[in-house]
């Protein structure tokens, strides 16, 4: 944990004043002296390629985010739980509005071709804005995927009946068919920024990094930590901390690779024909400078086409220098949403 200092507040306030337009020269520099190790950035102008399309998940709600277990070759997706389901311990089916308010999520495990293998339910976790996956080994030597998510959902305006959002982050092994709550004994919690809420998380396993998006005093930040140190529950200080640049559309996900942070924004494209408004923005984590912003025109024929989630895939974890930047779209009609994932694999020189 770390204290919110007066100096940090002043610098963040100055950053907000700078956030008038989203330009490549825009800077929201970290006040921290440490540096995140650089890696080649993705070329956001390259054509996108299809990974999966028209995929049904465990629930029929909108895809919120996804992440890869690059060692065991699984894909995990998360959604708000569909209304009308009754889980063990519940006295009656629960509406979709109450599920959203409570922060109840559905987690689906798929192979990398998009075939559903299993699922879990996460009660009281949050909105599922972004998740991470860490490959590991179980007590008996079996391969295990550890999920990193938000947890301990809270809501800003309960009278509005809208959404619950995480206030900490959690790590837990994927367990077929399990229903997990914030009090499940085998769930680990981490409170990395004192007083933060709206916490979400992404992993860069190629560089042993964890990036957490959080809100503090009304500002959204991204803090980068060494993953191995976070797992040790030691006193952890961020390597970098940058204020989120101003975006033009709805924030829909984030991930990082090396010293570059990637942000996804946009809305469903029904009202923005023909090109939509899905953008990916890149930010230098060491300086806070916005380095690129490009319109994503992949999958123009999808019905609904709402951008949802970013993640880095390593097709061969022995060659982390050949990553993919994957971004998702929810498609289909209400009550029958599907997941679609595309990726960029060209790197800048």
PEKATA-V15342 format. One record per residue. N is the residue number from 1. RES is the residue in one letter. SS is DSSP state (alpha for helix, beta for strand, coil for the rest). NEAR is the number of other C-alpha atoms within 10 Angstrom. Layout:
n | res | ss | near
N | RES | SS | NEAR
N | RES | SS | NEAR
This chain:
n | res | ss | near
1 | X | coil | 14
2 | X | coil | 12
3 | X | coil | 9
4 | X | coil | 14
5 | X | coil | 8
6 | X | alpha | 9
7 | X | alpha | 10
8 | X | alpha | 14
9 | X | alpha | 14
10 | X | alpha | 10
11 | X | alpha | 15
12 | X | alpha | 23
13 | X | alpha | 15
14 | X | alpha | 12
15 | X | alpha | 22
16 | X | alpha | 15
17 | X | alpha | 8
18 | X | alpha | 15
19 | X | coil | 18
20 | X | coil | 12
21 | X | coil | 11
22 | X | coil | 17
23 | X | coil | 15
24 | X | coil | 14
25 | X | coil | 11
26 | X | coil | 19
27 | X | beta | 22
28 | X | coil | 27
29 | X | coil | 21
30 | X | coil | 25
31 | X | coil | 16
32 | X | coil | 15
33 | X | coil | 8
34 | X | coil | 13
35 | X | coil | 15
36 | X | coil | 19
37 | X | coil | 14
38 | X | coil | 14
39 | X | coil | 14
40 | X | coil | 16
41 | X | coil | 23
42 | X | beta | 21
43 | X | coil | 17
44 | X | coil | 22
45 | X | coil | 14
46 | X | coil | 15
47 | X | coil | 14
48 | X | coil | 20
49 | X | beta | 15
50 | X | beta | 14
51 | X | beta | 15
52 | X | beta | 16
53 | X | beta | 19
54 | X | beta | 16
55 | X | beta | 17
56 | X | coil | 17
57 | X | coil | 28
58 | X | coil | 21
59 | X | coil | 23
60 | X | coil | 21
61 | X | coil | 26
62 | X | coil | 25
63 | X | beta | 28
64 | X | beta | 27
65 | X | beta | 29
66 | X | beta | 31
67 | X | beta | 27
68 | X | beta | 29
69 | X | beta | 25
70 | X | coil | 22
71 | X | coil | 17
72 | X | coil | 16
73 | X | coil | 18
74 | X | beta | 21
75 | X | beta | 22
76 | X | beta | 27
77 | X | beta | 24
78 | X | beta | 31
79 | X | beta | 26
80 | X | beta | 28
81 | X | coil | 28
82 | X | coil | 21
83 | X | coil | 18
84 | X | coil | 12
85 | X | beta | 14
86 | X | coil | 12
87 | X | coil | 13
88 | X | coil | 7
89 | X | coil | 6
90 | X | coil | 9
91 | X | coil | 8
92 | X | coil | 11
93 | X | coil | 11
94 | X | beta | 16
95 | X | coil | 15
96 | X | alpha | 17
97 | X | alpha | 16
98 | X | alpha | 16
99 | X | alpha | 25
100 | X | alpha | 24
101 | X | alpha | 25
102 | X | alpha | 25
103 | X | coil | 28
104 | X | coil | 27
105 | X | beta | 26
106 | X | beta | 24
107 | X | beta | 25
108 | X | beta | 23
109 | X | beta | 25
110 | X | beta | 21
111 | X | beta | 16
112 | X | coil | 18
113 | X | coil | 13
114 | X | coil | 21
115 | X | coil | 15
116 | X | beta | 18
117 | X | beta | 15
118 | X | beta | 18
119 | X | beta | 22
120 | X | beta | 19
121 | X | beta | 24
122 | X | beta | 22
123 | X | beta | 22
124 | X | coil | 25
125 | X | coil | 27
126 | X | coil | 31
127 | X | coil | 31
128 | X | coil | 30
129 | X | coil | 28
130 | X | coil | 29
131 | X | coil | 30
132 | X | beta | 28
133 | X | beta | 28
134 | X | beta | 22
135 | X | beta | 18
136 | X | beta | 15
137 | X | beta | 12
138 | X | coil | 11
139 | X | coil | 7
140 | X | coil | 6
141 | X | coil | 8
142 | X | coil | 8
143 | X | beta | 13
144 | X | beta | 19
145 | X | beta | 24
146 | X | beta | 20
147 | X | beta | 22
148 | X | beta | 24
149 | X | beta | 28
150 | X | beta | 31
151 | X | beta | 31
152 | X | coil | 23
153 | X | coil | 24
154 | X | beta | 21
155 | X | coil | 20
156 | X | coil | 12
157 | X | coil | 11
158 | X | alpha | 12
159 | X | alpha | 7
160 | X | alpha | 9
161 | X | coil | 15
162 | X | coil | 16
163 | X | coil | 22
164 | X | coil | 27
165 | X | beta | 26
166 | X | coil | 26
167 | X | coil | 25
168 | X | beta | 27
169 | X | beta | 23
170 | X | beta | 23
171 | X | beta | 20
172 | X | beta | 20
173 | X | beta | 19
174 | X | coil | 19
175 | X | coil | 16
176 | X | coil | 13
177 | X | coil | 12
178 | X | coil | 12
179 | X | beta | 16
180 | X | beta | 20
181 | X | beta | 16
182 | X | coil | 18
183 | X | coil | 12
184 | X | coil | 10
185 | X | coil | 9
186 | X | coil | 11
187 | X | coil | 15
188 | X | beta | 16
189 | X | beta | 20
190 | X | beta | 16
191 | X | coil | 16
192 | X | coil | 22
193 | X | coil | 22
194 | X | coil | 12
195 | X | coil | 16
196 | X | coil | 21
197 | X | beta | 24
198 | X | beta | 24
199 | X | beta | 31
200 | X | beta | 30
201 | X | beta | 27
202 | X | beta | 27
203 | X | beta | 29
204 | X | beta | 22
205 | X | coil | 24
206 | X | coil | 18
207 | X | coil | 18
208 | X | coil | 13
209 | X | beta | 24
210 | X | beta | 23
211 | X | beta | 26
212 | X | beta | 29
213 | X | beta | 25
214 | X | beta | 25
215 | X | beta | 20
216 | X | beta | 16
217 | X | coil | 12
218 | X | coil | 9
219 | X | beta | 15
220 | X | beta | 20
221 | X | beta | 21
222 | X | beta | 23
223 | X | beta | 22
224 | X | beta | 27
225 | X | beta | 21
226 | X | beta | 19
227 | X | alpha | 18
228 | X | alpha | 13
229 | X | alpha | 15
230 | X | alpha | 18
231 | X | alpha | 13
232 | X | coil | 9
233 | X | coil | 13
234 | X | coil | 10
235 | X | coil | 10
236 | X | coil | 17
237 | X | coil | 19
238 | X | coil | 22
239 | X | coil | 20
240 | X | beta | 23
241 | X | beta | 25
242 | X | beta | 27
243 | X | beta | 25
244 | X | coil | 23
245 | X | coil | 25
246 | X | coil | 17
247 | X | coil | 17
248 | X | coil | 12
249 | X | coil | 13
250 | X | coil | 14
251 | X | beta | 18
252 | X | beta | 24
253 | X | beta | 29
254 | X | beta | 30
255 | X | beta | 29
256 | X | beta | 27
257 | X | beta | 26
258 | X | coil | 19
259 | X | coil | 21
260 | X | beta | 24
261 | X | beta | 23
262 | X | beta | 24
263 | X | beta | 21
264 | X | beta | 25
265 | X | beta | 22
266 | X | coil | 24
267 | X | coil | 20
268 | X | coil | 20
269 | X | alpha | 20
270 | X | alpha | 13
271 | X | alpha | 10
272 | X | coil | 12
273 | X | coil | 10
274 | X | coil | 11
275 | X | coil | 13
276 | X | coil | 21
277 | X | coil | 23
278 | X | coil | 25
279 | X | beta | 23
280 | X | beta | 21
281 | X | beta | 22
282 | X | beta | 26
283 | X | beta | 27
284 | X | beta | 24
285 | X | coil | 30
286 | X | coil | 24
287 | X | coil | 18
288 | X | coil | 26
289 | X | beta | 21
290 | X | beta | 24
291 | X | beta | 17
292 | X | beta | 19
293 | X | beta | 19
294 | X | beta | 15
295 | X | beta | 16
296 | X | coil | 22
297 | X | coil | 15
298 | X | coil | 20
299 | X | coil | 17
300 | X | coil | 14
301 | X | coil | 10
302 | X | coil | 17
303 | X | coil | 16
304 | X | coil | 19
305 | X | coil | 25
306 | X | beta | 27
307 | X | beta | 31
308 | X | beta | 29
309 | X | beta | 30
310 | X | beta | 31
311 | X | beta | 29
312 | X | beta | 28
313 | X | beta | 24
314 | X | coil | 21
315 | X | coil | 17
316 | X | coil | 13
317 | X | coil | 17
318 | X | coil | 11
319 | X | coil | 10
320 | X | coil | 14
321 | X | coil | 13
322 | X | coil | 15
323 | X | coil | 23
324 | X | beta | 21
325 | X | beta | 24
326 | X | beta | 23
327 | X | beta | 30
328 | X | beta | 27
329 | X | beta | 27
330 | X | beta | 27
331 | X | beta | 26
332 | X | coil | 18
333 | X | coil | 13
334 | X | coil | 11
335 | X | coil | 12
336 | X | coil | 13
337 | X | coil | 20
338 | X | beta | 23
339 | X | beta | 27
340 | X | beta | 24
341 | X | beta | 26
342 | X | beta | 20
343 | X | beta | 23
344 | X | beta | 20
345 | X | coil | 19
346 | X | coil | 19
347 | X | beta | 17
348 | X | coil | 12
349 | X | coil | 7
